[in-house]
Amino acid sequence: MAKAKKTEATEDLFAEIREEPKEEVKKTPKAKATPKVEEPKSTVKKYQKPESKFSGKDMIPCKSVTSGGLSFIGNSGTKYRWENYGIVEYVAYEDLRREAQSANPTNYLFYPRFVVVDPVFVEEFPKLEEFYSKFYSEAGDFEEILKLPEAQMKEAIEKLPKGCKECIKGIVATQIDDGTLDSVAKIKALDNVFGTNMLLMLANN
């Protein structure tokens, strides 16, 4: 009997040794949800072109800056005619608007062949307003450029768009022919700018 007790005690001892310790499982704390941050709504308003102060049939004064006669057929099919440089005729808003919106640099307004003398219309079209600000004064008389001293005259002409330069050449030819322009020094300066030989016209008069 003693031997049996000893065996039972020994087995109990080995049973305790064989029992593996339980590992403690650490729980990972749940990550806190990041609160959503609402982006501030933009306060910048989209550009909206202001409504025109004109209706399609309104007639807008336009001045020819083309030497000699000038004809223009609007998108509406209406034909407009200027008899000479400096003449003011009226063009329908619907026909002018199409020219002002065109990206073609050779069209009637951006060449230019005539200029709009209504400042309200010009303000409606930023590209046209910017274009005019580079060369066109309120007086709009290119004859005034020819009255400037030679250096200033050349500088002013060189800034002009191609259509205006062509117009001034025509004006110069007319003034030489009728005797209004007879300064040899000024005509030489103009020949230098335009690459012409208009001084011969003066010699032949």
C-alpha positions as YAML, in Angstrom:
chain: A
units: angstrom
residues:
- id: 1
  name: MET
  ca: [0.00, 0.00, 0.00]
- id: 2
  name: ALA
  ca: [2.84, 2.41, 0.78]
- id: 3
  name: LYS
  ca: [4.30, 1.86, -2.63]
- id: 4
  name: ALA
  ca: [1.01, 2.70, -4.30]
- id: 5
  name: LYS
  ca: [0.73, 5.96, -2.38]
- id: 6
  name: LYS
  ca: [4.21, 6.93, -3.40]
- id: 7
  name: THR
  ca: [3.34, 6.35, -7.04]
- id: 8
  name: GLU
  ca: [0.24, 8.45, -6.82]
- id: 9
  name: ALA
  ca: [2.17, 11.28, -5.18]
- id: 10
  name: THR
  ca: [4.87, 11.11, -7.84]
- id: 11
  name: GLU
  ca: [2.29, 11.20, -10.64]
- id: 12
  name: ASP
  ca: [0.65, 14.22, -9.08]
- id: 13
  name: LEU
  ca: [4.01, 15.98, -8.95]
- id: 14
  name: PHE
  ca: [4.74, 15.26, -12.62]
- id: 15
  name: ALA
  ca: [1.24, 16.36, -13.56]
- id: 16
  name: GLU
  ca: [1.90, 19.78, -12.04]
- id: 17
  name: ILE
  ca: [5.22, 20.04, -13.84]
- id: 18
  name: ARG
  ca: [3.64, 19.11, -17.19]
- id: 19
  name: GLU
  ca: [0.94, 21.69, -16.89]
- id: 20
  name: GLU
  ca: [2.00, 24.61, -19.09]
- id: 21
  name: PRO
  ca: [1.39, 28.11, -17.84]
- id: 22
  name: LYS
  ca: [-1.34, 29.91, -19.65]
- id: 23
  name: GLU
  ca: [-0.23, 32.93, -21.62]
- id: 24
  name: GLU
  ca: [-1.97, 36.12, -20.87]
- id: 25
  name: VAL
  ca: [-3.52, 37.60, -24.04]
- id: 26
  name: LYS
  ca: [-3.26, 41.31, -24.02]
- id: 27
  name: LYS
  ca: [-6.11, 43.03, -25.72]
- id: 28
  name: THR
  ca: [-5.12, 45.75, -28.14]
- id: 29
  name: PRO
  ca: [-7.11, 48.86, -27.38]
- id: 30
  name: LYS
  ca: [-9.38, 49.91, -30.21]
- id: 31
  name: ALA
  ca: [-8.19, 52.95, -32.08]
- id: 32
  name: LYS
  ca: [-10.37, 55.92, -31.54]
- id: 33
  name: ALA
  ca: [-12.22, 57.05, -34.65]
- id: 34
  name: THR
  ca: [-10.80, 60.26, -36.11]
- id: 35
  name: PRO
  ca: [-13.52, 62.88, -36.17]
- id: 36
  name: LYS
  ca: [-14.38, 64.11, -39.68]
- id: 37
  name: VAL
  ca: [-13.31, 67.65, -40.34]
- id: 38
  name: GLU
  ca: [-15.61, 69.42, -42.73]
- id: 39
  name: GLU
  ca: [-13.77, 71.53, -45.28]
- id: 40
  name: PRO
  ca: [-14.89, 75.12, -45.31]
- id: 41
  name: LYS
  ca: [-17.14, 75.92, -48.20]
- id: 42
  name: SER
  ca: [-15.51, 78.15, -50.80]
- id: 43
  name: THR
  ca: [-16.73, 81.71, -50.71]
- id: 44
  name: VAL
  ca: [-15.29, 82.47, -54.16]
- id: 45
  name: LYS
  ca: [-18.13, 83.04, -56.58]
- id: 46
  name: LYS
  ca: [-17.82, 81.92, -60.16]
- id: 47
  name: TYR
  ca: [-17.41, 84.74, -62.65]
- id: 48
  name: GLN
  ca: [-20.62, 85.60, -64.37]
- id: 49
  name: LYS
  ca: [-20.51, 87.88, -67.35]
- id: 50
  name: PRO
  ca: [-22.75, 90.86, -66.74]
- id: 51
  name: GLU
  ca: [-25.74, 91.23, -68.97]
- id: 52
  name: SER
  ca: [-25.27, 93.49, -71.93]
- id: 53
  name: LYS
  ca: [-26.72, 96.97, -71.84]
- id: 54
  name: PHE
  ca: [-27.59, 96.58, -75.52]
- id: 55
  name: SER
  ca: [-30.12, 94.59, -77.49]
- id: 56
  name: GLY
  ca: [-29.38, 92.96, -80.83]
- id: 57
  name: LYS
  ca: [-30.77, 95.76, -82.99]
- id: 58
  name: ASP
  ca: [-29.17, 98.67, -81.11]
- id: 59
  name: MET
  ca: [-26.99, 100.74, -83.43]
- id: 60
  name: ILE
  ca: [-23.43, 101.44, -82.25]
- id: 61
  name: PRO
  ca: [-21.27, 104.26, -83.71]
- id: 62
  name: CYS
  ca: [-18.13, 103.03, -85.44]
- id: 63
  name: LYS
  ca: [-15.38, 105.07, -87.06]
- id: 64
  name: SER
  ca: [-13.43, 103.95, -90.10]
- id: 65
  name: VAL
  ca: [-9.66, 103.81, -89.69]
- id: 66
  name: THR
  ca: [-9.19, 102.62, -93.27]
- id: 67
  name: SER
  ca: [-7.92, 104.94, -95.95]
- id: 68
  name: GLY
  ca: [-10.50, 105.07, -98.73]
- id: 69
  name: GLY
  ca: [-13.85, 103.29, -98.84]
- id: 70
  name: LEU
  ca: [-14.71, 100.40, -96.51]
- id: 71
  name: SER
  ca: [-17.49, 97.82, -96.62]
- id: 72
  name: PHE
  ca: [-18.49, 95.36, -93.90]
- id: 73
  name: ILE
  ca: [-21.16, 92.65, -94.07]
- id: 74
  name: GLY
  ca: [-22.39, 91.64, -90.63]
- id: 75
  name: ASN
  ca: [-23.45, 88.17, -89.51]
- id: 76
  name: SER
  ca: [-27.06, 89.31, -89.90]
- id: 77
  name: GLY
  ca: [-26.43, 89.92, -93.61]
- id: 78
  name: THR
  ca: [-26.61, 93.69, -93.26]
- id: 79
  name: LYS
  ca: [-24.06, 95.60, -95.34]
- id: 80
  name: TYR
  ca: [-22.39, 98.67, -93.86]
- id: 81
  name: ARG
  ca: [-20.37, 101.23, -95.82]
- id: 82
  name: TRP
  ca: [-17.88, 103.97, -94.86]
- id: 83
  name: GLU
  ca: [-16.92, 106.34, -97.66]
- id: 84
  name: ASN
  ca: [-13.51, 107.28, -96.26]
- id: 85
  name: TYR
  ca: [-11.21, 107.34, -93.26]
- id: 86
  name: GLY
  ca: [-12.69, 109.11, -90.22]
- id: 87
  name: ILE
  ca: [-16.33, 108.62, -91.28]
- id: 88
  name: VAL
  ca: [-18.67, 107.39, -88.50]
- id: 89
  name: GLU
  ca: [-21.41, 104.92, -89.39]
- id: 90
  name: TYR
  ca: [-23.72, 102.88, -87.14]
- id: 91
  name: VAL
  ca: [-23.47, 99.07, -86.88]
- id: 92
  name: ALA
  ca: [-26.01, 96.79, -85.17]
- id: 93
  name: TYR
  ca: [-24.94, 95.38, -81.81]
- id: 94
  name: GLU
  ca: [-25.53, 91.78, -82.94]
- id: 95
  name: ASP
  ca: [-23.03, 92.22, -85.79]
- id: 96
  name: LEU
  ca: [-20.43, 94.01, -83.65]
- id: 97
  name: ARG
  ca: [-20.68, 91.47, -80.85]
- id: 98
  name: ARG
  ca: [-19.66, 88.64, -83.15]
- id: 99
  name: GLU
  ca: [-16.58, 90.56, -84.29]
- id: 100
  name: ALA
  ca: [-15.65, 91.47, -80.69]
- id: 101
  name: GLN
  ca: [-15.89, 87.82, -79.60]
- id: 102
  name: SER
  ca: [-13.82, 86.51, -82.49]
- id: 103
  name: ALA
  ca: [-10.25, 85.35, -81.87]
- id: 104
  name: ASN
  ca: [-9.28, 86.14, -85.46]
- id: 105
  name: PRO
  ca: [-6.66, 88.95, -85.36]
- id: 106
  name: THR
  ca: [-7.48, 89.95, -88.94]
- id: 107
  name: ASN
  ca: [-11.15, 90.70, -88.39]
- id: 108
  name: TYR
  ca: [-12.61, 94.18, -88.71]
- id: 109
  name: LEU
  ca: [-12.24, 95.12, -85.03]
- id: 110
  name: PHE
  ca: [-8.82, 93.65, -84.29]
- id: 111
  name: TYR
  ca: [-7.01, 94.40, -87.55]
- id: 112
  name: PRO
  ca: [-8.60, 97.01, -87.21]
- id: 113
  name: ARG
  ca: [-10.54, 98.43, -90.13]
- id: 114
  name: PHE
  ca: [-12.93, 100.41, -87.97]
- id: 115
  name: VAL
  ca: [-13.11, 101.21, -84.26]
- id: 116
  name: VAL
  ca: [-16.10, 101.37, -81.93]
- id: 117
  name: VAL
  ca: [-16.50, 104.84, -80.44]
- id: 118
  name: ASP
  ca: [-19.06, 103.82, -77.82]
- id: 119
  name: PRO
  ca: [-17.10, 103.27, -74.54]
- id: 120
  name: VAL
  ca: [-19.96, 101.26, -72.98]
- id: 121
  name: PHE
  ca: [-19.71, 98.68, -75.77]
- id: 122
  name: VAL
  ca: [-15.91, 98.54, -75.48]
- id: 123
  name: GLU
  ca: [-16.07, 97.93, -71.71]
- id: 124
  name: GLU
  ca: [-18.31, 94.92, -72.32]
- id: 125
  name: PHE
  ca: [-15.48, 93.09, -74.11]
- id: 126
  name: PRO
  ca: [-12.23, 93.04, -72.05]
- id: 127
  name: LYS
  ca: [-10.07, 91.87, -74.97]
- id: 128
  name: LEU
  ca: [-11.25, 94.72, -77.13]
- id: 129
  name: GLU
  ca: [-10.80, 97.21, -74.28]
- id: 130
  name: GLU
  ca: [-7.24, 95.99, -73.71]
- id: 131
  name: PHE
  ca: [-6.51, 96.12, -77.44]
- id: 132
  name: TYR
  ca: [-7.75, 99.71, -77.74]
- id: 133
  name: SER
  ca: [-5.81, 100.82, -74.67]
- id: 134
  name: LYS
  ca: [-2.55, 99.97, -76.44]
- id: 135
  name: PHE
  ca: [-3.01, 102.31, -79.38]
- id: 136
  name: TYR
  ca: [-6.32, 104.09, -79.54]
- id: 137
  name: SER
  ca: [-7.02, 107.39, -77.84]
- id: 138
  name: GLU
  ca: [-10.44, 108.92, -77.37]
- id: 139
  name: ALA
  ca: [-9.72, 111.34, -80.21]
- id: 140
  name: GLY
  ca: [-8.80, 108.41, -82.43]
- id: 141
  name: ASP
  ca: [-7.25, 110.64, -85.08]
- id: 142
  name: PHE
  ca: [-4.13, 109.18, -86.58]
- id: 143
  name: GLU
  ca: [-3.37, 112.56, -88.17]
- id: 144
  name: GLU
  ca: [-2.43, 113.68, -84.66]
- id: 145
  name: ILE
  ca: [0.41, 111.14, -84.65]
- id: 146
  name: LEU
  ca: [1.85, 112.78, -87.77]
- id: 147
  name: LYS
  ca: [2.05, 116.10, -85.90]
- id: 148
  name: LEU
  ca: [4.35, 114.66, -83.22]
- id: 149
  name: PRO
  ca: [8.14, 115.24, -83.28]
- id: 150
  name: GLU
  ca: [9.90, 112.64, -85.45]
- id: 151
  name: ALA
  ca: [11.17, 110.38, -82.63]
- id: 152
  name: GLN
  ca: [7.79, 110.33, -80.86]
- id: 153
  name: MET
  ca: [5.97, 109.86, -84.15]
- id: 154
  name: LYS
  ca: [8.06, 106.80, -85.04]
- id: 155
  name: GLU
  ca: [7.61, 105.31, -81.58]
- id: 156
  name: ALA
  ca: [3.83, 105.81, -81.72]
- id: 157
  name: ILE
  ca: [3.53, 104.27, -85.19]
- id: 158
  name: GLU
  ca: [5.62, 101.22, -84.31]
- id: 159
  name: LYS
  ca: [3.18, 100.38, -81.50]
- id: 160
  name: LEU
  ca: [0.19, 100.37, -83.83]
- id: 161
  name: PRO
  ca: [-1.40, 97.17, -85.15]
- id: 162
  name: LYS
  ca: [-0.92, 96.33, -88.80]
- id: 163
  name: GLY
  ca: [-4.25, 97.73, -89.96]
- id: 164
  name: CYS
  ca: [-3.57, 101.13, -88.39]
- id: 165
  name: LYS
  ca: [-0.11, 101.28, -89.97]
- id: 166
  name: GLU
  ca: [-1.66, 100.63, -93.37]
- id: 167
  name: CYS
  ca: [-4.16, 103.39, -92.69]
- id: 168
  name: ILE
  ca: [-1.44, 105.90, -91.77]
- id: 169
  name: LYS
  ca: [0.46, 105.08, -94.96]
- id: 170
  name: GLY
  ca: [-2.67, 105.99, -96.89]
- id: 171
  name: ILE
  ca: [-3.11, 109.21, -94.90]
- id: 172
  name: VAL
  ca: [0.54, 110.17, -95.48]
- id: 173
  name: ALA
  ca: [0.21, 109.58, -99.23]
- id: 174
  name: THR
  ca: [-2.93, 111.76, -99.31]
- id: 175
  name: GLN
  ca: [-1.27, 114.55, -97.29]
- id: 176
  name: ILE
  ca: [1.82, 114.55, -99.48]
- id: 177
  name: ASP
  ca: [-0.35, 114.68, -102.57]
- id: 178
  name: ASP
  ca: [-2.45, 117.63, -101.35]
- id: 179
  name: GLY
  ca: [0.54, 119.48, -99.85]
- id: 180
  name: THR
  ca: [-0.54, 119.10, -96.19]
- id: 181
  name: LEU
  ca: [2.63, 117.15, -95.38]
- id: 182
  name: ASP
  ca: [5.78, 118.65, -96.90]
- id: 183
  name: SER
  ca: [8.47, 118.08, -94.26]
- id: 184
  name: VAL
  ca: [11.36, 116.22, -95.90]
- id: 185
  name: ALA
  ca: [12.74, 115.09, -92.53]
- id: 186
  name: LYS
  ca: [9.36, 113.74, -91.40]
- id: 187
  name: ILE
  ca: [8.68, 111.93, -94.69]
- id: 188
  name: LYS
  ca: [12.16, 110.33, -94.51]
- id: 189
  name: ALA
  ca: [11.36, 109.15, -90.99]
- id: 190
  name: LEU
  ca: [8.07, 107.69, -92.21]
- id: 191
  name: ASP
  ca: [9.81, 105.94, -95.12]
- id: 192
  name: ASN
  ca: [12.17, 104.45, -92.56]
- id: 193
  name: VAL
  ca: [9.26, 103.10, -90.48]
- id: 194
  name: PHE
  ca: [7.22, 101.75, -93.40]
- id: 195
  name: GLY
  ca: [10.02, 100.68, -95.72]
- id: 196
  name: THR
  ca: [8.60, 102.92, -98.46]
- id: 197
  name: ASN
  ca: [9.92, 105.68, -100.71]
- id: 198
  name: MET
  ca: [7.20, 108.28, -100.35]
- id: 199
  name: LEU
  ca: [9.74, 111.08, -100.54]
- id: 200
  name: LEU
  ca: [9.62, 110.61, -104.32]
- id: 201
  name: MET
  ca: [5.98, 111.70, -104.21]
- id: 202
  name: LEU
  ca: [7.06, 115.00, -102.67]
- id: 203
  name: ALA
  ca: [9.69, 115.47, -105.36]
- id: 204
  name: ASN
  ca: [7.11, 114.86, -108.09]
- id: 205
  name: ASN
  ca: [4.58, 117.36, -106.74]
...
